[in-house]
C-alpha cells in the first residue's frame, strides 16, 4: 500500500530551483534511504513531503488520514529553560507517565523521564526524539539525518532500532543521510539525489551506478560502505572513557560496537 507519492515534484526558493522532476513513493513496511551531497535538496524533499514547503511544480499525494512521525536533523533547546524529558514528550499532546515510560524503554533509554533534555548525551537525545515521533503511532516515519553527530557504533545501534520499528509496526520509513560511509544495506531502496533523482534501487545497484560514481567522485574501484546486520557483535570493544558524549549512566549507543563490512571510498 502506497503511503505517500511525489510526481514531477519541483521546489524553488527565491527563484533558485532546489528540486525538479522528482518521482518517488514510499510503501507501507519499506525502508527508503535518500543520499546526496550537501545542497542536493534532501531537506527540501523532506519538508515538501511533510507539507511545510509548497511545491512549485508537480504534486504530492498522501493516503487519507496518514499519520507521520518526524525526527529532525537537529533541535535547538534553550538551556536556560528547564525542560524534562517527560514534559518534552507531552508536547503538544499530553501523554501519561506510563505511556512515556513504556516508549522510553522501547527505544532503549528507560528511566530518563526526569532528566533535563540539555543533560542528555547525543545518543540519548536522538532516541528521545525518536520516542516522541513514535508516540504519534506513525504509519510513515521520516528521519532527516537523525544520526548526525553520533559515533559509528551509535549510528549502527540507531539503525538497528529503526529496523526493529519497521518490523514491529509495519510503518514505512524514509531515512535521509549525507554520509556515504554508512548506508543501511537493509534498505529496500536507496535514492541518490542531486536536485533531481540521479539513480535509485537496492544499495548495491546504486553504488555501482555511473551517475552515483560521477556525483561523488568515485573511480572505477571506489566503493561505499554498506552497514550490514551481520550480528557478529563485539561487546565493550571500544574505550569511550574520553568520549564527551559518554556517561556512566545508560547510553545504548556506547559499549556495543558493531563490525561493519566496509571499504574506504577512493577518489578516482
C-alpha positions in Angstrom: 0.0 0.0 0.0 1.4 3.4 -1.0 1.6 5.9 1.8 2.9 8.9 0.0 4.0 9.7 -3.5 5.5 12.6 -5.4 5.1 13.0 -9.2 7.0 15.6 -11.1 7.8 17.4 -7.8 9.7 20.7 -8.0 10.6 23.2 -5.3 12.2 26.7 -5.6 13.5 29.3 -3.1 13.6 32.9 -4.4 13.8 31.7 -8.0 16.5 29.2 -7.3 15.5 25.6 -8.2 16.1 23.2 -5.3 14.3 20.2 -6.7 13.0 19.3 -10.1 11.1 16.3 -11.7 11.2 14.1 -8.6 9.1 10.9 -8.9 9.1 8.7 -5.8 6.9 6.8 -3.5 7.1 5.1 -0.1 5.0 2.0 0.7 4.0 0.6 4.0 6.7 -1.6 5.6 9.6 -0.5 3.4 12.7 1.5 4.3 13.9 4.1 1.8 17.2 5.9 2.2 17.9 9.2 0.5 21.6 10.1 0.0 23.2 13.1 -1.6 25.8 15.8 -1.1 25.1 19.0 0.9 22.8 21.2 -1.1 21.3 18.4 -3.1 17.8 19.1 -1.9 17.4 16.3 0.7 15.9 18.5 3.4 13.8 20.3 0.9 12.3 17.0 -0.2 11.6 16.1 3.4 9.9 19.5 4.0 7.8 19.1 0.9 6.7 15.6 1.9 5.8 16.9 5.4 3.7 19.7 3.8 6.0 22.5 5.1 7.2 23.5 1.7 4.7 24.2 -1.1 5.8 22.5 -4.4 6.5 24.9 -7.3 5.7 22.0 -9.7 4.1 18.6 -9.6 2.1 17.1 -6.8 2.3 15.0 -3.6 -0.4 12.6 -2.7 -0.8 11.0 0.8 -3.0 8.2 1.9 -6.1 9.6 3.5 -5.5 10.2 7.2 -1.8 9.3 7.0 -0.1 9.7 10.4 3.5 10.9 10.0 6.2 10.8 12.7 9.3 13.1 12.2 12.8 13.1 13.7 14.5 16.3 12.7 18.2 16.8 11.8 18.7 18.9 14.9 16.7 20.6 17.6 17.9 23.6 19.5 17.0 23.6 23.2 17.5 26.7 25.3 19.5 25.5 28.3 18.0 28.5 30.3 14.6 26.9 30.2 14.1 23.8 32.3 12.5 21.1 30.2 12.4 17.5 31.4 12.2 14.5 29.0 8.7 13.7 30.3 7.5 17.2 29.7 9.0 17.3 26.2 7.3 14.0 25.3 4.0 15.5 26.4 4.2 18.4 23.9 2.0 19.2 22.1 -0.3 16.2 23.1 -0.4 15.3 26.8 0.9 11.8 27.5 0.5 9.7 30.6 3.6 8.8 32.6 3.1 5.1 32.0 2.9 5.7 28.2 6.1 7.8 28.3 8.0 5.2 30.4 7.0 2.4 28.1 8.1 4.3 25.0 11.4 5.3 26.5 12.0 1.6 27.3 11.1 0.7 23.8 13.7 2.9 22.2 16.4 1.8 24.7 16.6 4.7 27.2 14.5 3.7 30.2 14.4 5.9 33.2 15.1 9.3 31.6 11.7 10.8 32.4 13.0 13.2 35.0 16.2 14.1 33.2 16.7 17.6 31.6 17.0 17.5 27.8 20.2 19.5 28.0 21.8 16.9 30.1 21.4 14.0 27.7 24.2 12.6 25.5 23.9 12.7 21.8 22.7 9.1 21.5 20.2 9.6 24.3 18.8 12.8 22.8 18.2 11.2 19.4 16.4 8.3 21.0 14.2 10.7 22.9 13.4 12.4 19.6 12.5 9.0 18.1 10.3 8.2 21.1 8.4 11.5 20.6 7.8 10.6 16.9 6.7 7.1 17.8 4.2 8.3 20.4 2.1 9.5 17.5 1.8 5.9 16.3 3.0 6.9 12.8 2.3 5.0 9.6 5.2 6.8 8.0 8.4 7.7 9.9 10.7 10.4 8.4 14.2 10.8 9.8 16.2 13.8 8.5 19.9 12.9 9.1 18.9 11.7 12.6 22.3 10.1 13.2 24.2 13.3 12.7 26.8 13.8 15.5 26.7 10.1 16.6 29.8 8.0 16.5 30.0 4.9 14.4 28.8 2.4 17.0 26.0 4.8 18.0 24.9 5.2 14.4 24.8 1.4 13.8 22.8 0.9 17.0 20.3 3.6 16.0 19.9 2.0 12.6 19.2 -1.4 14.2 16.5 0.3 16.3 14.9 1.8 13.2 14.8 -1.6 11.6 13.1 -3.0 14.7 10.5 -0.3 14.5 9.8 -1.2 10.9 9.5 -4.9 11.7 7.2 -4.3 14.8 4.9 -1.6 13.4 4.9 -2.2 9.6 5.4 1.6 9.1 7.1 3.0 6.0 10.4 4.7 6.9 12.2 7.4 5.0 15.8 7.9 6.1 17.8 10.9 4.8 21.6 11.0 5.1 24.7 12.7 3.6 27.0 10.1 5.0 28.4 7.9 2.2 30.2 5.5 4.5 27.2 4.2 6.4 24.1 3.2 4.5 21.5 0.7 5.6 22.0 -2.4 3.5 18.6 -3.4 4.9 17.0 -0.6 3.0 14.7 -1.7 0.3 15.7 1.2 -1.9 18.3 3.9 -1.9 17.6 7.2 -3.8 20.5 9.3 -4.9 19.5 12.9 -5.1 21.2 16.0 -6.5 18.4 18.4 -7.3 16.7 15.5 -9.1 16.9 11.7 -8.8 20.1 10.6 -10.3 19.5 6.9 -9.7 17.7 4.6 -7.3 17.4 1.0 -6.4 18.9 -1.5 -4.0 22.1 -0.2 -2.3 24.5 -2.4 -4.3 22.8 -1.3 -7.5 23.0 2.4 -6.7 26.7 2.2 -5.6 27.5 0.6 -9.0 25.6 3.2 -11.0 27.8 5.6 -13.1 25.5 8.5 -12.1 26.3 7.9 -8.4 30.0 7.5 -9.0 30.2 10.6 -11.1 28.3 12.6 -8.4 30.5 11.6 -5.6 33.8 11.5 -7.5 34.3 7.7 -7.2 36.6 6.0 -9.6 36.2 2.5 -11.1 37.3 0.9 -7.8 35.6 3.3 -5.4 33.1 1.7 -3.0 30.7 2.9 -0.4 30.5 1.0 2.9 27.2 -0.7 3.5 26.0 -1.2 7.1 25.0 -4.8 7.3 23.2 -6.7 10.1 25.8 -9.5 10.5 25.2 -9.5 14.3 28.8 -10.5 14.9 29.0 -8.0 17.8 32.0 -7.1 19.9 30.8 -6.1 23.3 32.8 -3.4 25.1 35.3 -3.4 22.3 35.7 0.4 22.4 37.1 2.6 25.1 34.8 5.6 25.5 36.4 7.0 28.6 37.4 10.1 26.8 34.2 10.5 24.8 32.4 13.7 25.8 29.0 12.1 25.0 29.6 9.0 27.1 28.2 8.9 30.6 28.4 6.4 33.3 24.6 6.2 33.1 22.6 4.3 30.5 23.5 5.2 26.9 22.7 2.4 24.5 24.9 3.9 21.8 28.2 3.1 23.6 29.9 -0.1 24.7 28.2 -2.1 21.9 30.4 -1.9 18.9 29.3 -3.4 15.6 31.6 -4.7 12.9 30.8 -3.3 9.5 31.9 -4.7 6.2 33.3 -1.6 4.6 35.9 -0.5 2.2 37.1 3.1 2.0 35.9 5.2 -0.9 38.7 6.2 -3.1 38.8 9.2 -5.3 39.0 8.5 -9.0 
